[in-house]
Amino acid sequence: MEITKQLRGETVELKIQGRVDGYWADHLAAAVDQEIRQGFHNVQLDLSEVAFLSSAGIGTLVRLYKDLKSIQGSFALSNCSRSVLKVLQLSKLEEILVAKVAGVPSTRDAILVEAPTAPRKIERPNAIYEIYALAPEATLDCHQIGEPGLLETCGFNKEHCRTLQFSDSTFAIGLGALGDDFEDCKRRFGEFIVAGGAVAYLPTDGSNVPDFLLAHGASSPEVQVCYGVACHGANQQPFRSLVRFEAKIGIPMTLTSVLESCLDLAESEQIGVVMIAEASGLIGAALRRSPISAADGQSPFEFPRIRDWVSFVAEPAHANRVALVTGIAVRGESNTLAPFVRPFPTTSGAPLAGHFHAAAFSYRPVQRGQIDLKASIKTLFEGQALEGLLHLFTDDRTISGAGDSEFLRGACWMAPISTRTAEGASA
């Protein structure tokens, strides 16, 4: 099989030569998936020189059509050979897959890529941003749960554990577990992330397999929480804006640069952020052991004991995956949030601090345009494999540092933090 690529505006056309059968169908799918990873969500296939199309090939074409439709993209066939067109007609797929006009997406597909509202666009040296207004006056209440300082000595015990439910309009991060009570969870407490009615966490019982729960109907998942930060809005729409970003010329953007841009766009020094993005690599760490009271009273984070307690990524992890990232960012001083945030080194030298967790999923292109957070998160958890969970940070050591988490494109829901409560009320 030979594949030739040609750009037609925002559409990429791939001309296929050869057979699309059981052997070559995967090769074709990989080529289209690569274009989607490069940011092309409007794809056409020129099949004028395809001599044979099998049922396996049809299955691949239908899968590609569904994948692109699910992210508000378009997929169509053009210039079909006589044998290909005959197979499509017999399969009753001509109306769905074949473009009405050669080289031009059909009206059906054009509707799919039309944005619900016109965004404000901003171009910067390293990225292009699209800003969608959601609720112009929205602000977030930030509730601080528990004592993060107890982590230094692994001093958590039963009296520090809370059973909390988080509504689907709340997002949160911290240390916790899924289970009935403290006794059930005491050997499994690890990093957790909450957003859009979903809870994911990484158990520290040695399994190293992340687990999750989704909200069903009016019920919200329960989490046993040692400490954390939870943000929610006063109204049903807690976010002020949706910010879409895409790196220029394929050079990934760092988490720090995305956060600085979000702070600028929000015109605030403290923001809460939920992001779904295509990751080039994540930098962070995860607990290897539950932070319940240490028997000898020594800090588990002193060298060399830290190697038994924390797993650090030596190089960017979860490359070419989709990440759900949640947390808070603070620029300047914040006495109230200080115990919950850590510095993020910046090239500008401006003080930036934050606390972010990331859940990594198998790859799925992030839908373009204005999208719904809850629906997008549900699609991630129900349709993709949850592969890992990390506490994100910047490793800026001169020689051996792994750097910062990087992303190619994504969507950030954000709002300024207006109030902060020292102890976690009901979320």
C-alpha positions in Angstrom: 0.0 0.0 0.0 1.2 3.5 -0.9 -0.2 6.6 0.8 0.3 10.1 -0.5 -0.7 13.2 1.6 -2.1 16.5 0.3 -3.5 19.4 2.3 -6.7 21.2 1.2 -7.2 24.0 3.6 -8.1 22.5 7.0 -8.7 19.1 5.4 -6.0 16.5 4.8 -6.5 14.1 1.9 -4.7 10.8 1.8 -4.5 9.1 -1.6 -4.4 5.3 -1.2 -2.9 2.9 -3.8 -3.3 -0.9 -3.4 -5.7 -3.1 -1.4 -7.6 -2.3 1.7 -7.9 -5.7 3.1 -7.3 -7.5 6.4 -3.6 -7.0 6.2 -3.5 -3.4 5.0 -6.5 -2.1 7.0 -4.4 -1.6 10.2 -1.7 0.2 8.2 -4.4 2.6 6.8 -5.8 3.2 10.3 -2.4 4.0 11.7 -1.8 6.5 8.9 -5.1 8.3 9.6 -4.6 8.1 13.4 -1.2 9.8 12.9 -2.8 12.7 11.0 -5.4 13.1 13.9 -2.5 13.2 16.4 -1.0 16.0 14.3 -4.2 18.0 14.8 -6.1 17.3 11.5 -9.7 16.5 12.4 -11.1 16.7 8.8 -9.8 13.7 6.8 -10.6 12.5 3.3 -9.4 9.3 1.5 -9.0 9.2 -2.2 -9.7 5.6 -3.1 -9.6 6.0 -6.9 -6.6 3.6 -7.1 -7.8 1.0 -4.6 -8.4 -2.3 -6.4 -10.1 -4.2 -3.5 -12.0 -3.4 -0.3 -12.7 -6.2 2.1 -15.1 -6.4 5.1 -12.1 -5.8 7.4 -11.3 -2.6 5.4 -15.0 -1.5 5.7 -14.8 -2.0 9.5 -11.8 0.2 9.6 -13.4 2.9 7.6 -16.5 2.9 9.8 -14.4 3.1 12.9 -12.5 6.1 11.6 -15.7 7.8 10.6 -17.1 7.3 14.1 -13.9 8.4 15.8 -13.8 11.7 13.9 -17.5 12.3 14.2 -17.2 11.9 18.0 -14.7 14.8 18.2 -16.7 17.1 15.8 -14.4 16.3 12.9 -15.3 14.9 9.5 -14.3 11.7 7.5 -15.3 11.0 3.9 -14.2 9.0 0.9 -13.7 10.7 -2.5 -13.0 9.4 -6.0 -13.8 5.8 -5.2 -12.8 3.2 -7.7 -15.6 1.2 -9.4 -14.9 -1.9 -7.2 -14.8 0.1 -4.0 -18.0 2.0 -4.8 -19.8 -1.3 -5.5 -18.8 -2.8 -2.1 -20.0 0.4 -0.4 -23.3 0.3 -2.2 -23.8 -3.4 -1.3 -22.9 -2.6 2.4 -25.4 0.4 2.3 -22.5 2.7 3.4 -22.3 4.9 0.3 -24.6 7.6 1.8 -22.6 7.7 5.1 -19.0 7.5 3.8 -18.8 9.0 0.4 -18.4 12.7 0.0 -21.2 14.4 -2.0 -18.7 16.5 -4.0 -15.2 15.2 -4.6 -12.6 16.9 -2.5 -15.3 18.8 -0.4 -16.8 17.5 2.8 -20.5 16.9 2.6 -23.0 19.2 4.3 -23.6 16.5 6.9 -19.9 16.6 7.9 -19.7 20.4 7.7 -22.3 20.7 10.3 -20.3 18.6 12.7 -17.3 20.9 12.7 -19.3 24.1 13.1 -18.6 25.8 16.4 -21.6 26.6 18.6 -20.2 30.1 19.4 -17.5 32.2 17.9 -14.4 32.2 20.2 -12.0 35.1 20.9 -8.7 34.1 19.3 -5.2 35.1 20.7 -1.9 34.2 19.1 1.3 34.0 21.1 4.8 33.0 20.1 4.4 29.4 21.2 0.7 28.8 20.8 -2.7 29.8 19.5 -5.6 30.2 22.0 -9.4 30.2 21.5 -11.4 31.6 24.5 -15.1 30.6 24.8 -17.1 32.6 27.4 -19.2 30.4 29.7 -20.3 32.4 32.7 -18.6 35.8 32.8 -19.2 36.4 36.5 -18.3 32.8 37.7 -15.9 32.4 40.6 -14.8 29.4 42.6 -15.0 28.7 46.3 -11.9 26.8 47.3 -12.2 24.5 50.4 -9.0 23.2 52.1 -9.4 19.8 53.6 -7.2 18.5 56.4 -3.6 19.1 57.2 -1.2 18.7 54.3 1.8 19.1 56.7 1.0 15.6 58.2 2.3 14.1 54.9 5.9 15.1 55.9 5.9 12.6 58.7 3.2 10.3 57.4 1.2 11.2 60.5 -2.3 10.6 59.2 -4.6 8.3 61.3 -8.3 7.7 61.7 -9.1 11.0 63.2 -7.7 12.8 60.1 -9.8 10.8 57.6 -13.1 12.2 56.2 -15.8 10.6 54.2 -16.7 13.1 51.4 -19.0 13.2 48.4 -18.1 15.5 45.5 -20.9 16.8 43.2 -20.4 16.8 39.5 -19.8 20.5 39.6 -16.9 20.2 42.0 -13.3 19.3 41.2 -10.7 18.3 43.8 -7.3 16.8 44.3 -5.5 15.3 47.3 -4.7 12.1 49.1 -7.5 9.6 49.6 -8.9 6.3 48.6 -12.1 4.6 47.5 -13.6 2.4 50.2 -16.0 2.2 53.1 -14.0 3.8 55.9 -10.5 4.4 57.3 -9.9 0.8 58.2 -10.8 -0.4 54.8 -8.5 2.2 53.1 -5.6 2.7 55.5 -3.2 0.7 53.4 -4.3 2.1 50.1 -4.3 5.9 50.5 -2.8 7.6 47.4 -3.2 10.5 45.1 -6.7 11.2 43.9 -8.4 13.4 41.3 -12.1 14.5 41.1 -13.8 16.2 38.1 -17.1 16.1 36.3 -18.6 13.4 38.6 -15.6 11.0 38.3 -13.1 10.0 41.0 -9.8 8.3 40.2 -7.0 7.4 42.5 -3.8 5.4 42.6 -3.8 2.7 45.4 -0.5 2.3 47.4 -1.1 -1.4 48.2 1.4 -2.5 45.7 -1.0 -3.1 42.8 0.0 0.1 41.1 -3.3 -0.1 39.1 -5.4 3.1 39.2 -9.1 2.7 40.1 -12.1 5.0 39.6 -15.8 5.5 40.3 -18.4 7.5 38.2 -21.5 9.3 39.4 -24.8 7.6 38.6 -27.9 9.7 38.6 -28.2 11.8 41.7 -25.6 9.8 43.6 -22.0 11.0 43.9 -19.0 8.7 44.6 -17.7 8.7 48.2 -14.0 9.3 48.9 -12.1 8.7 52.1 -9.9 11.8 52.2 -6.7 12.5 54.3 -6.2 16.0 52.9 -7.0 17.9 49.7 -8.4 21.0 48.0 -11.9 21.1 46.5 -13.2 23.9 44.3 -16.8 24.5 43.2 -18.9 27.3 41.9 -22.1 28.9 43.2 -24.0 28.2 40.0 -24.5 25.1 37.9 -21.7 26.5 35.5 -18.7 26.9 37.8 -16.3 28.0 35.1 -15.9 31.5 33.7 -14.3 30.3 30.4 -13.1 27.5 28.2 -9.7 28.0 26.8 -8.6 25.9 23.8 -4.8 25.9 23.1 -2.7 24.4 20.4 1.1 24.4 20.2 2.6 26.0 17.1 4.6 23.9 14.6 4.3 20.9 16.8 6.6 22.1 19.6 4.8 21.1 22.8 3.8 23.6 25.5 4.8 23.1 29.1 2.3 22.9 31.9 3.9 26.1 33.4 3.4 28.1 30.2 -0.3 26.9 29.9 -0.9 28.0 33.5 0.7 31.4 33.0 -1.5 32.0 30.0 -4.6 30.9 31.9 -3.8 33.3 34.7 -3.3 36.2 32.2 -6.5 35.4 30.4 -8.5 35.1 33.6 -7.0 38.4 34.8 -6.6 36.8 38.2 -3.8 35.8 40.5 -5.5 32.6 41.7 -7.4 30.2 39.5 -8.9 26.7 39.5 -8.3 24.6 36.4 -9.6 21.4 34.8 -7.8 20.4 31.6 -8.2 17.6 29.1 -5.2 17.6 26.8 -3.1 15.5 24.4 0.2 15.0 26.4 3.7 14.7 25.0 4.8 13.6 28.4 4.0 14.0 32.1 6.5 14.8 34.9 5.7 14.0 38.5 5.6 11.4 41.2 3.3 9.1 43.1 3.3 7.6 46.6 4.4 4.0 46.8 3.2 3.5 50.4 0.1 4.7 52.3 0.9 7.8 54.4 -0.5 6.4 57.7 1.5 6.9 60.9 5.2 5.8 60.5 6.2 3.4 63.2 9.6 5.0 63.9 8.5 8.6 63.6 11.1 9.4 61.0 10.3 11.4 57.9 9.8 9.0 54.9 10.9 11.9 52.6 14.5 12.0 53.7 17.2 10.3 51.6 17.5 7.4 51.2 14.1 6.4 52.6 12.3 8.5 50.0 13.1 5.8 47.4 10.9 3.4 49.3 8.0 5.9 49.7 7.8 7.8 46.4 8.1 6.8 42.8 9.5 9.5 40.6 9.4 9.5 36.8 13.0 9.6 35.5 11.8 10.8 32.1 8.5 12.1 30.6 5.8 9.4 31.2 2.5 8.7 29.4 3.7 10.1 26.1 1.1 10.3 23.4 -1.7 9.9 25.8 -4.7 12.0 26.9 -4.4 13.6 30.3 -7.1 14.9 32.7 -5.3 17.5 34.8 -6.9 19.2 37.8 -5.7 21.7 40.3 -5.1 25.3 41.4 -2.5 27.9 40.3 -1.4 30.9 42.3 0.8 33.8 41.1 2.4 35.9 43.8 1.7 35.5 47.5 -1.2 33.4 49.0 -1.0 32.9 52.7 -4.1 30.8 52.9 -3.3 28.4 50.0 0.5 28.3 50.7 0.4 24.9 52.6 -1.3 23.3 49.6 0.9 24.6 46.7 4.5 24.2 45.6 6.7 26.5 43.4 6.6 26.1 39.6 9.9 27.6 38.2 9.2 30.0 35.4 11.5 31.4 32.7 10.2 34.9 33.4 11.2 34.7 37.1 7.6 35.6 38.2 6.6 33.6 41.3 4.2 30.8 40.3 2.9 28.0 42.6 0.4 25.3 42.1 -0.9 21.8 43.0 -1.9 19.6 40.1 -2.8 15.9 39.7 -3.1 14.2 36.3 -4.9 11.0 35.2 -3.5 9.5 32.0 -5.7 7.6 29.5 -5.1 5.8 26.3 -5.0 8.1 23.3 -8.2 9.7 22.0 -8.1 13.0 20.1 -9.5 15.9 22.1 -12.6 17.2 20.4 -12.3 20.7 18.9 -14.4 23.7 19.5 -16.7 24.3 22.5 -17.2 21.1 24.4 -18.9 20.1 27.6 -16.7 19.1 30.5 -18.9 16.5 32.1 -19.6 14.7 28.8 -15.9 14.8 27.8 -14.9 13.3 31.2 -17.6 10.6 31.0 -16.3 9.7 27.5 -12.8 9.4 28.8 -13.6 7.1 31.7 -16.1 5.0 29.8 -14.3 4.7 26.5 -10.5 4.9 27.3 -8.2 2.9 29.5 -7.1 4.7 32.7 -3.3 4.0 32.7 -1.9 6.1 35.6 -2.1 8.9 38.0 0.6 11.4 39.0 1.2 14.4 41.2 2.7 16.9 38.7 5.7 19.1 39.4 8.6 20.6 37.5 12.0 18.9 37.8 14.4 21.7 37.0 17.6 20.2 38.1 20.4 21.5 35.9 21.8 18.2 34.5 19.5 15.3 35.5 16.2 17.1 35.7 13.3 15.6 33.6 11.8 19.1 33.0 8.1 20.0 32.9 4.9 18.2 31.7 4.2 19.0 28.0 1.1 19.1 25.9 0.3 19.6 22.2 -3.3 20.8 22.4 -6.2 20.7 24.8 -9.1 22.4 26.6 -8.9 24.2 29.9 -12.0 25.1 32.0 -11.1 27.8 34.5 -12.3 30.4 36.8 -10.8 32.8 39.4 -10.7 31.6 43.1 -12.7 34.2 45.1 -13.1 32.6 48.5 -11.0 30.1 50.5 -12.2 28.1 53.5 -9.6 26.6 55.8 -11.5 23.5 56.5 -13.4 21.4 54.0 -17.1 22.0 54.2 -19.5 19.7 52.2 -18.4 19.6 48.6 
